[in-house]
Amino acid sequence: MKSINNINIQLLFSEEEIDVGKLVLRDKSIYIRYNQAFLDRCLEISPLKLKLNTQVNKANDIPFDGLYWCIR
């Protein structure tokens, strides 16, 4: 079975699918990077924990073993 190490993230907003970015699993840690087009919209999906920026952001190890809690 092939393992999955990255997932594209989309947000359904007013019946429009918006590409948010990508989650990446590397060395047992989860990272997120926003797409530039999403950053240009200035939509905050988690302003306290997932600020809009062009960096690769690492999830905290807690809660949820490193998963971002805004994912459903």
PDB file of N, CA, C and O in Angstrom:
ATOM      1  N   MET A   1       0.839  -1.175   0.000  1.00  0.00           N
ATOM      2  CA  MET A   1       0.000   0.000   0.000  1.00  0.00           C
ATOM      3  C   MET A   1       0.886   1.241   0.000  1.00  0.00           C
ATOM      4  O   MET A   1       1.812   1.354   0.803  1.00  0.00           O
ATOM      5  N   LYS A   2       0.601   2.148  -0.885  1.00  0.00           N
ATOM      6  CA  LYS A   2       1.359   3.387  -0.971  1.00  0.00           C
ATOM      7  C   LYS A   2       0.921   4.333   0.140  1.00  0.00           C
ATOM      8  O   LYS A   2      -0.274   4.528   0.361  1.00  0.00           O
ATOM      9  N   SER A   3       1.889   4.918   0.839  1.00  0.00           N
ATOM     10  CA  SER A   3       1.544   5.854   1.906  1.00  0.00           C
ATOM     11  C   SER A   3       1.329   7.247   1.327  1.00  0.00           C
ATOM     12  O   SER A   3       1.907   7.614   0.305  1.00  0.00           O
ATOM     13  N   ILE A   4       0.487   8.006   2.006  1.00  0.00           N
ATOM     14  CA  ILE A   4       0.190   9.377   1.592  1.00  0.00           C
ATOM     15  C   ILE A   4       1.014  10.311   2.471  1.00  0.00           C
ATOM     16  O   ILE A   4       0.971  10.203   3.696  1.00  0.00           O
ATOM     17  N   ASN A   5       1.762  11.227   1.860  1.00  0.00           N
ATOM     18  CA  ASN A   5       2.559  12.141   2.659  1.00  0.00           C
ATOM     19  C   ASN A   5       2.189  13.609   2.443  1.00  0.00           C
ATOM     20  O   ASN A   5       2.782  14.496   3.058  1.00  0.00           O
ATOM     21  N   ASN A   6       1.205  13.868   1.568  1.00  0.00           N
ATOM     22  CA  ASN A   6       0.698  15.236   1.464  1.00  0.00           C
ATOM     23  C   ASN A   6      -0.752  15.222   0.992  1.00  0.00           C
ATOM     24  O   ASN A   6      -1.190  14.321   0.278  1.00  0.00           O
ATOM     25  N   ILE A   7      -1.478  16.252   1.416  1.00  0.00           N
ATOM     26  CA  ILE A   7      -2.908  16.378   1.117  1.00  0.00           C
ATOM     27  C   ILE A   7      -3.182  17.817   0.711  1.00  0.00           C
ATOM     28  O   ILE A   7      -2.768  18.752   1.396  1.00  0.00           O
ATOM     29  N   ASN A   8      -3.877  17.991  -0.399  1.00  0.00           N
ATOM     30  CA  ASN A   8      -4.325  19.328  -0.795  1.00  0.00           C
ATOM     31  C   ASN A   8      -5.537  19.707   0.043  1.00  0.00           C
ATOM     32  O   ASN A   8      -6.416  18.880   0.287  1.00  0.00           O
ATOM     33  N   ILE A   9      -5.579  20.953   0.481  1.00  0.00           N
ATOM     34  CA  ILE A   9      -6.670  21.438   1.335  1.00  0.00           C
ATOM     35  C   ILE A   9      -7.541  22.384   0.522  1.00  0.00           C
ATOM     36  O   ILE A   9      -7.044  23.277  -0.164  1.00  0.00           O
ATOM     37  N   GLN A  10      -8.853  22.172   0.613  1.00  0.00           N
ATOM     38  CA  GLN A  10      -9.807  23.078  -0.020  1.00  0.00           C
ATOM     39  C   GLN A  10     -10.849  23.487   1.010  1.00  0.00           C
ATOM     40  O   GLN A  10     -11.122  22.758   1.964  1.00  0.00           O
ATOM     41  N   LEU A  11     -11.418  24.652   0.804  1.00  0.00           N
ATOM     42  CA  LEU A  11     -12.437  25.201   1.671  1.00  0.00           C
ATOM     43  C   LEU A  11     -13.664  25.490   0.827  1.00  0.00           C
ATOM     44  O   LEU A  11     -13.568  26.141  -0.213  1.00  0.00           O
ATOM     45  N   LEU A  12     -14.823  25.005   1.272  1.00  0.00           N
ATOM     46  CA  LEU A  12     -16.071  25.310   0.573  1.00  0.00           C
ATOM     47  C   LEU A  12     -16.639  26.574   1.218  1.00  0.00           C
ATOM     48  O   LEU A  12     -17.022  26.570   2.388  1.00  0.00           O
ATOM     49  N   PHE A  13     -16.688  27.647   0.442  1.00  0.00           N
ATOM     50  CA  PHE A  13     -17.092  28.953   0.952  1.00  0.00           C
ATOM     51  C   PHE A  13     -18.111  29.545  -0.002  1.00  0.00           C
ATOM     52  O   PHE A  13     -17.780  29.898  -1.134  1.00  0.00           O
ATOM     53  N   SER A  14     -19.355  29.655   0.456  1.00  0.00           N
ATOM     54  CA  SER A  14     -20.447  30.169  -0.380  1.00  0.00           C
ATOM     55  C   SER A  14     -20.535  29.418  -1.706  1.00  0.00           C
ATOM     56  O   SER A  14     -20.618  30.025  -2.774  1.00  0.00           O
ATOM     57  N   GLU A  15     -20.515  28.098  -1.621  1.00  0.00           N
ATOM     58  CA  GLU A  15     -20.631  27.193  -2.778  1.00  0.00           C
ATOM     59  C   GLU A  15     -19.447  27.280  -3.741  1.00  0.00           C
ATOM     60  O   GLU A  15     -19.535  26.784  -4.864  1.00  0.00           O
ATOM     61  N   GLU A  16     -18.364  27.888  -3.331  1.00  0.00           N
ATOM     62  CA  GLU A  16     -17.153  27.967  -4.142  1.00  0.00           C
ATOM     63  C   GLU A  16     -16.049  27.176  -3.444  1.00  0.00           C
ATOM     64  O   GLU A  16     -15.804  27.372  -2.254  1.00  0.00           O
ATOM     65  N   GLU A  17     -15.380  26.284  -4.179  1.00  0.00           N
ATOM     66  CA  GLU A  17     -14.244  25.560  -3.620  1.00  0.00           C
ATOM     67  C   GLU A  17     -12.998  26.412  -3.793  1.00  0.00           C
ATOM     68  O   GLU A  17     -12.645  26.809  -4.904  1.00  0.00           O
ATOM     69  N   ILE A  18     -12.341  26.685  -2.677  1.00  0.00           N
ATOM     70  CA  ILE A  18     -11.153  27.526  -2.676  1.00  0.00           C
ATOM     71  C   ILE A  18      -9.959  26.660  -2.288  1.00  0.00           C
ATOM     72  O   ILE A  18      -9.993  25.992  -1.255  1.00  0.00           O
ATOM     73  N   ASP A  19      -8.907  26.663  -3.098  1.00  0.00           N
ATOM     74  CA  ASP A  19      -7.681  25.950  -2.754  1.00  0.00           C
ATOM     75  C   ASP A  19      -6.973  26.727  -1.654  1.00  0.00           C
ATOM     76  O   ASP A  19      -6.614  27.891  -1.829  1.00  0.00           O
ATOM     77  N   VAL A  20      -6.777  26.059  -0.508  1.00  0.00           N
ATOM     78  CA  VAL A  20      -6.158  26.698   0.650  1.00  0.00           C
ATOM     79  C   VAL A  20      -4.649  26.495   0.632  1.00  0.00           C
ATOM     80  O   VAL A  20      -3.886  27.450   0.778  1.00  0.00           O
ATOM     81  N   GLY A  21      -4.227  25.262   0.454  1.00  0.00           N
ATOM     82  CA  GLY A  21      -2.806  24.960   0.505  1.00  0.00           C
ATOM     83  C   GLY A  21      -2.589  23.470   0.569  1.00  0.00           C
ATOM     84  O   GLY A  21      -3.344  22.692  -0.013  1.00  0.00           O
ATOM     85  N   LYS A  22      -1.547  23.077   1.282  1.00  0.00           N
ATOM     86  CA  LYS A  22      -1.178  21.670   1.345  1.00  0.00           C
ATOM     87  C   LYS A  22      -0.706  21.316   2.746  1.00  0.00           C
ATOM     88  O   LYS A  22       0.031  22.076   3.374  1.00  0.00           O
ATOM     89  N   LEU A  23      -1.138  20.147   3.235  1.00  0.00           N
ATOM     90  CA  LEU A  23      -0.598  19.552   4.453  1.00  0.00           C
ATOM     91  C   LEU A  23       0.447  18.534   4.030  1.00  0.00           C
ATOM     92  O   LEU A  23       0.234  17.771   3.088  1.00  0.00           O
ATOM     93  N   VAL A  24       1.565  18.523   4.723  1.00  0.00           N
ATOM     94  CA  VAL A  24       2.646  17.598   4.391  1.00  0.00           C
ATOM     95  C   VAL A  24       3.092  16.880   5.652  1.00  0.00           C
ATOM     96  O   VAL A  24       3.310  17.502   6.691  1.00  0.00           O
ATOM     97  N   LEU A  25       3.226  15.565   5.549  1.00  0.00           N
ATOM     98  CA  LEU A  25       3.761  14.752   6.644  1.00  0.00           C
ATOM     99  C   LEU A  25       5.225  14.484   6.336  1.00  0.00           C
ATOM    100  O   LEU A  25       5.548  13.901   5.301  1.00  0.00           O
ATOM    101  N   ARG A  26       6.115  14.910   7.231  1.00  0.00           N
ATOM    102  CA  ARG A  26       7.544  14.685   7.050  1.00  0.00           C
ATOM    103  C   ARG A  26       8.184  14.470   8.415  1.00  0.00           C
ATOM    104  O   ARG A  26       7.997  15.273   9.330  1.00  0.00           O
ATOM    105  N   ASP A  27       8.933  13.393   8.546  1.00  0.00           N
ATOM    106  CA  ASP A  27       9.624  13.069   9.800  1.00  0.00           C
ATOM    107  C   ASP A  27       8.667  13.074  10.988  1.00  0.00           C
ATOM    108  O   ASP A  27       8.993  13.606  12.049  1.00  0.00           O
ATOM    109  N   LYS A  28       7.490  12.483  10.811  1.00  0.00           N
ATOM    110  CA  LYS A  28       6.457  12.343  11.848  1.00  0.00           C
ATOM    111  C   LYS A  28       5.908  13.679  12.341  1.00  0.00           C
ATOM    112  O   LYS A  28       5.344  13.744  13.433  1.00  0.00           O
ATOM    113  N   SER A  29       6.062  14.735  11.564  1.00  0.00           N
ATOM    114  CA  SER A  29       5.484  16.041  11.885  1.00  0.00           C
ATOM    115  C   SER A  29       4.618  16.483  10.718  1.00  0.00           C
ATOM    116  O   SER A  29       4.855  16.089   9.576  1.00  0.00           O
ATOM    117  N   ILE A  30       3.612  17.305  11.008  1.00  0.00           N
ATOM    118  CA  ILE A  30       2.696  17.794   9.986  1.00  0.00           C
ATOM    119  C   ILE A  30       2.926  19.284   9.781  1.00  0.00           C
ATOM    120  O   ILE A  30       3.027  20.052  10.738  1.00  0.00           O
ATOM    121  N   TYR A  31       3.007  19.676   8.509  1.00  0.00           N
ATOM    122  CA  TYR A  31       3.261  21.060   8.125  1.00  0.00           C
ATOM    123  C   TYR A  31       2.148  21.527   7.196  1.00  0.00           C
ATOM    124  O   TYR A  31       1.508  20.723   6.517  1.00  0.00           O
ATOM    125  N   ILE A  32       1.927  22.836   7.178  1.00  0.00           N
ATOM    126  CA  ILE A  32       0.975  23.424   6.247  1.00  0.00           C
ATOM    127  C   ILE A  32       1.653  24.578   5.519  1.00  0.00           C
ATOM    128  O   ILE A  32       2.454  25.321   6.087  1.00  0.00           O
ATOM    129  N   ARG A  33       1.307  24.698   4.258  1.00  0.00           N
ATOM    130  CA  ARG A  33       1.749  25.855   3.478  1.00  0.00           C
ATOM    131  C   ARG A  33       0.563  26.330   2.654  1.00  0.00           C
ATOM    132  O   ARG A  33      -0.056  25.558   1.922  1.00  0.00           O
ATOM    133  N   TYR A  34       0.258  27.620   2.787  1.00  0.00           N
ATOM    134  CA  TYR A  34      -0.855  28.212   2.049  1.00  0.00           C
ATOM    135  C   TYR A  34      -0.477  28.445   0.590  1.00  0.00           C
ATOM    136  O   TYR A  34       0.679  28.734   0.282  1.00  0.00           O
ATOM    137  N   ASN A  35      -1.456  28.319  -0.309  1.00  0.00           N
ATOM    138  CA  ASN A  35      -1.284  28.753  -1.698  1.00  0.00           C
ATOM    139  C   ASN A  35      -1.299  30.277  -1.725  1.00  0.00           C
ATOM    140  O   ASN A  35      -1.998  30.903  -0.929  1.00  0.00           O
ATOM    141  N   GLN A  36      -0.542  30.871  -2.624  1.00  0.00           N
ATOM    142  CA  GLN A  36      -0.492  32.328  -2.719  1.00  0.00           C
ATOM    143  C   GLN A  36      -1.858  32.918  -3.052  1.00  0.00           C
ATOM    144  O   GLN A  36      -2.216  33.978  -2.538  1.00  0.00           O
ATOM    145  N   ALA A  37      -2.627  32.239  -3.912  1.00  0.00           N
ATOM    146  CA  ALA A  37      -3.962  32.740  -4.269  1.00  0.00           C
ATOM    147  C   ALA A  37      -4.864  32.796  -3.039  1.00  0.00           C
ATOM    148  O   ALA A  37      -5.686  33.705  -2.924  1.00  0.00           O
ATOM    149  N   PHE A  38      -4.726  31.843  -2.120  1.00  0.00           N
ATOM    150  CA  PHE A  38      -5.510  31.879  -0.885  1.00  0.00           C
ATOM    151  C   PHE A  38      -5.053  33.034  -0.002  1.00  0.00           C
ATOM    152  O   PHE A  38      -5.882  33.734   0.579  1.00  0.00           O
ATOM    153  N   LEU A  39      -3.755  33.237   0.102  1.00  0.00           N
ATOM    154  CA  LEU A  39      -3.241  34.353   0.899  1.00  0.00           C
ATOM    155  C   LEU A  39      -3.762  35.688   0.370  1.00  0.00           C
ATOM    156  O   LEU A  39      -4.060  36.596   1.145  1.00  0.00           O
ATOM    157  N   ASP A  40      -3.867  35.799  -0.941  1.00  0.00           N
ATOM    158  CA  ASP A  40      -4.352  37.036  -1.553  1.00  0.00           C
ATOM    159  C   ASP A  40      -5.798  37.344  -1.185  1.00  0.00           C
ATOM    160  O   ASP A  40      -6.210  38.502  -1.241  1.00  0.00           O
ATOM    161  N   ARG A  41      -6.581  36.326  -0.809  1.00  0.00           N
ATOM    162  CA  ARG A  41      -7.978  36.533  -0.403  1.00  0.00           C
ATOM    163  C   ARG A  41      -8.102  37.073   1.023  1.00  0.00           C
ATOM    164  O   ARG A  41      -9.140  37.625   1.388  1.00  0.00           O
ATOM    165  N   CYS A  42      -7.054  36.918   1.826  1.00  0.00           N
ATOM    166  CA  CYS A  42      -7.034  37.383   3.227  1.00  0.00           C
ATOM    167  C   CYS A  42      -8.128  36.741   4.074  1.00  0.00           C
ATOM    168  O   CYS A  42      -8.691  37.396   4.952  1.00  0.00           O
ATOM    169  N   LEU A  43      -8.436  35.474   3.825  1.00  0.00           N
ATOM    170  CA  LEU A  43      -9.406  34.742   4.641  1.00  0.00           C
ATOM    171  C   LEU A  43      -8.658  34.023   5.763  1.00  0.00           C
ATOM    172  O   LEU A  43      -7.810  33.170   5.499  1.00  0.00           O
ATOM    173  N   GLU A  44      -8.965  34.359   6.987  1.00  0.00           N
ATOM    174  CA  GLU A  44      -8.335  33.718   8.146  1.00  0.00           C
ATOM    175  C   GLU A  44      -9.150  32.488   8.536  1.00  0.00           C
ATOM    176  O   GLU A  44     -10.315  32.624   8.910  1.00  0.00           O
ATOM    177  N   ILE A  45      -8.568  31.295   8.457  1.00  0.00           N
ATOM    178  CA  ILE A  45      -9.307  30.102   8.873  1.00  0.00           C
ATOM    179  C   ILE A  45      -9.047  29.757  10.337  1.00  0.00           C
ATOM    180  O   ILE A  45      -9.848  29.054  10.954  1.00  0.00           O
ATOM    181  N   SER A  46      -7.954  30.235  10.896  1.00  0.00           N
ATOM    182  CA  SER A  46      -7.651  30.049  12.310  1.00  0.00           C
ATOM    183  C   SER A  46      -6.650  31.124  12.718  1.00  0.00           C
ATOM    184  O   SER A  46      -5.455  30.844  12.816  1.00  0.00           O
ATOM    185  N   PRO A  47      -7.116  32.353  12.959  1.00  0.00           N
ATOM    186  CA  PRO A  47      -6.207  33.482  13.160  1.00  0.00           C
ATOM    187  C   PRO A  47      -5.252  33.354  14.347  1.00  0.00           C
ATOM    188  O   PRO A  47      -4.174  33.948  14.332  1.00  0.00           O
ATOM    189  N   LEU A  48      -5.623  32.601  15.361  1.00  0.00           N
ATOM    190  CA  LEU A  48      -4.739  32.476  16.524  1.00  0.00           C
ATOM    191  C   LEU A  48      -3.661  31.406  16.344  1.00  0.00           C
ATOM    192  O   LEU A  48      -2.558  31.553  16.870  1.00  0.00           O
ATOM    193  N   LYS A  49      -3.961  30.347  15.619  1.00  0.00           N
ATOM    194  CA  LYS A  49      -3.027  29.232  15.505  1.00  0.00           C
ATOM    195  C   LYS A  49      -2.443  29.048  14.111  1.00  0.00           C
ATOM    196  O   LYS A  49      -1.415  28.387  13.961  1.00  0.00           O
ATOM    197  N   LEU A  50      -3.073  29.615  13.094  1.00  0.00           N
ATOM    198  CA  LEU A  50      -2.644  29.408  11.708  1.00  0.00           C
ATOM    199  C   LEU A  50      -2.646  30.732  10.968  1.00  0.00           C
ATOM    200  O   LEU A  50      -3.457  30.952  10.069  1.00  0.00           O
ATOM    201  N   LYS A  51      -1.748  31.596  11.348  1.00  0.00           N
ATOM    202  CA  LYS A  51      -1.712  32.928  10.742  1.00  0.00           C
ATOM    203  C   LYS A  51      -1.368  32.830   9.262  1.00  0.00           C
ATOM    204  O   LYS A  51      -0.638  31.936   8.835  1.00  0.00           O
ATOM    205  N   LEU A  52      -1.907  33.766   8.491  1.00  0.00           N
ATOM    206  CA  LEU A  52      -1.617  33.812   7.059  1.00  0.00           C
ATOM    207  C   LEU A  52      -0.173  34.257   6.851  1.00  0.00           C
ATOM    208  O   LEU A  52       0.223  35.333   7.299  1.00  0.00           O
ATOM    209  N   ASN A  53       0.609  33.424   6.169  1.00  0.00           N
ATOM    210  CA  ASN A  53       1.978  33.779   5.816  1.00  0.00           C
ATOM    211  C   ASN A  53       2.471  32.862   4.704  1.00  0.00           C
ATOM    212  O   ASN A  53       1.808  31.887   4.349  1.00  0.00           O
ATOM    213  N   THR A  54       3.613  33.178   4.172  1.00  0.00           N
ATOM    214  CA  THR A  54       4.168  32.388   3.068  1.00  0.00           C
ATOM    215  C   THR A  54       5.109  31.295   3.550  1.00  0.00           C
ATOM    216  O   THR A  54       5.716  30.598   2.737  1.00  0.00           O
ATOM    217  N   GLN A  55       5.236  31.139   4.854  1.00  0.00           N
ATOM    218  CA  GLN A  55       6.153  30.150   5.413  1.00  0.00           C
ATOM    219  C   GLN A  55       5.537  28.761   5.437  1.00  0.00           C
ATOM    220  O   GLN A  55       4.326  28.603   5.283  1.00  0.00           O
ATOM    221  N   VAL A  56       6.376  27.769   5.629  1.00  0.00           N
ATOM    222  CA  VAL A  56       5.915  26.412   5.921  1.00  0.00           C
ATOM    223  C   VAL A  56       5.769  26.354   7.433  1.00  0.00           C
ATOM    224  O   VAL A  56       6.747  26.542   8.156  1.00  0.00           O
ATOM    225  N   ASN A  57       4.549  26.093   7.924  1.00  0.00           N
ATOM    226  CA  ASN A  57       4.253  26.140   9.355  1.00  0.00           C
ATOM    227  C   ASN A  57       4.105  24.744   9.917  1.00  0.00           C
ATOM    228  O   ASN A  57       3.397  23.912   9.349  1.00  0.00           O
ATOM    229  N   LYS A  58       4.775  24.480  11.038  1.00  0.00           N
ATOM    230  CA  LYS A  58       4.711  23.165  11.694  1.00  0.00           C
ATOM    231  C   LYS A  58       3.579  23.159  12.717  1.00  0.00           C
ATOM    232  O   LYS A  58       3.410  24.110  13.479  1.00  0.00           O
ATOM    233  N   ALA A  59       2.814  22.080  12.722  1.00  0.00           N
ATOM    234  CA  ALA A  59       1.749  21.918  13.715  1.00  0.00           C
ATOM    235  C   ALA A  59       2.372  21.605  15.073  1.00  0.00           C
ATOM    236  O   ALA A  59       3.424  20.972  15.158  1.00  0.00           O
ATOM    237  N   ASN A  60       1.705  22.059  16.130  1.00  0.00           N
ATOM    238  CA  ASN A  60       2.127  21.669  17.478  1.00  0.00           C
ATOM    239  C   ASN A  60       1.902  20.177  17.653  1.00  0.00           C
ATOM    240  O   ASN A  60       1.005  19.603  17.035  1.00  0.00           O
ATOM    241  N   ASP A  61       2.708  19.552  18.488  1.00  0.00           N
ATOM    242  CA  ASP A  61       2.544  18.120  18.724  1.00  0.00           C
ATOM    243  C   ASP A  61       1.271  17.805  19.494  1.00  0.00           C
ATOM    244  O   ASP A  61       0.759  16.689  19.412  1.00  0.00           O
ATOM    245  N   ILE A  62       0.750  18.781  20.246  1.00  0.00           N
ATOM    246  CA  ILE A  62      -0.513  18.609  20.943  1.00  0.00           C
ATOM    247  C   ILE A  62      -1.392  19.805  20.617  1.00  0.00           C
ATOM    248  O   ILE A  62      -0.814  20.873  20.415  1.00  0.00           O
ATOM    249  N   PRO A  63      -2.662  19.760  20.544  1.00  0.00           N
ATOM    250  CA  PRO A  63      -3.480  18.563  20.718  1.00  0.00           C
ATOM    251  C   PRO A  63      -3.527  17.728  19.438  1.00  0.00           C
ATOM    252  O   PRO A  63      -3.017  18.142  18.397  1.00  0.00           O
ATOM    253  N   PHE A  64      -4.124  16.589  19.525  1.00  0.00           N
ATOM    254  CA  PHE A  64      -4.424  15.719  18.389  1.00  0.00           C
ATOM    255  C   PHE A  64      -3.187  15.185  17.681  1.00  0.00           C
ATOM    256  O   PHE A  64      -3.208  14.997  16.465  1.00  0.00           O
ATOM    257  N   ASP A  65      -2.115  14.940  18.420  1.00  0.00           N
ATOM    258  CA  ASP A  65      -0.903  14.343  17.860  1.00  0.00           C
ATOM    259  C   ASP A  65      -0.381  15.078  16.636  1.00  0.00           C
ATOM    260  O   ASP A  65       0.094  14.446  15.692  1.00  0.00           O
ATOM    261  N   GLY A  66      -0.462  16.393  16.638  1.00  0.00           N
ATOM    262  CA  GLY A  66       0.111  17.179  15.562  1.00  0.00           C
ATOM    263  C   GLY A  66      -0.833  17.540  14.440  1.00  0.00           C
ATOM    264  O   GLY A  66      -0.420  18.199  13.486  1.00  0.00           O
ATOM    265  N   LEU A  67      -2.094  17.131  14.520  1.00  0.00           N
ATOM    266  CA  LEU A  67      -3.052  17.523  13.483  1.00  0.00           C
ATOM    267  C   LEU A  67      -3.593  18.905  13.783  1.00  0.00           C
ATOM    268  O   LEU A  67      -3.822  19.251  14.942  1.00  0.00           O
ATOM    269  N   TYR A  68      -3.795  19.688  12.750  1.00  0.00           N
ATOM    270  CA  TYR A  68      -4.429  20.986  12.931  1.00  0.00           C
ATOM    271  C   TYR A  68      -5.903  20.744  13.240  1.00  0.00           C
ATOM    272  O   TYR A  68      -6.553  19.946  12.565  1.00  0.00           O
ATOM    273  N   TRP A  69      -6.435  21.425  14.252  1.00  0.00           N
ATOM    274  CA  TRP A  69      -7.813  21.156  14.670  1.00  0.00           C
ATOM    275  C   TRP A  69      -8.848  21.862  13.817  1.00  0.00           C
ATOM    276  O   TRP A  69     -10.043  21.656  14.031  1.00  0.00           O
ATOM    277  N   CYS A  70      -8.450  22.675  12.869  1.00  0.00           N
ATOM    278  CA  CYS A  70      -9.438  23.325  12.005  1.00  0.00           C
ATOM    279  C   CYS A  70      -9.820  22.409  10.843  1.00  0.00           C
ATOM    280  O   CYS A  70     -10.692  22.765  10.050  1.00  0.00           O
ATOM    281  N   ILE A  71      -9.195  21.247  10.724  1.00  0.00           N
ATOM    282  CA  ILE A  71      -9.498  20.298   9.661  1.00  0.00           C
ATOM    283  C   ILE A  71     -10.680  19.449  10.082  1.00  0.00           C
ATOM    284  O   ILE A  71     -10.750  18.995  11.224  1.00  0.00           O
ATOM    285  N   ARG A  72     -11.603  19.235   9.169  1.00  0.00           N
ATOM    286  CA  ARG A  72     -12.768  18.417   9.504  1.00  0.00           C
ATOM    287  C   ARG A  72     -12.859  17.243   8.579  1.00  0.00           C
ATOM    288  O   ARG A  72     -13.777  16.432   8.700  1.00  0.00           O
TER     289      ARG A  72
END
